[in-house]
Amino acid sequence: MTGIPAHLVHEWADTMKRLRPEPPNLADADAARQPVTVSMSVLDKGVSLRFVAPVGDELRAMDLTLNAVVAQAIAAQILKSGIEAGWLDAKGQVILGENPPGH
């Protein structure tokens, strides 16, 4: 493993902190596209994600490439928040609840 040059990691972390937007509120979340599937390719300095989400009456792919700092921050925050909200366990697995009657 060769790692990522330290200057890049520091630059990405600086940029992420400096330009971090406010978290979305509930209205923003309700209006956001909601992907139905995702695939990922690992790159030498991060990941590339392809989401498929409904746009009008059709499904469309949307690509995002994340540097290693942003990818790690997202992964850590999803795990932490999912555990706190009660929908992920400590291993990152979705916690199954009871099915409502008739399902």
Secondary structure, DSSP 8 states (H G I E B T S, - for coil): -----HHHHHHHHHHHHHH------HHHHHHS---SEEEEEEETTEEEEEEEEEETTEEEEEEEEEEHHHHHHHHHHHHHHHHHHTSB-TTS-B------TT-
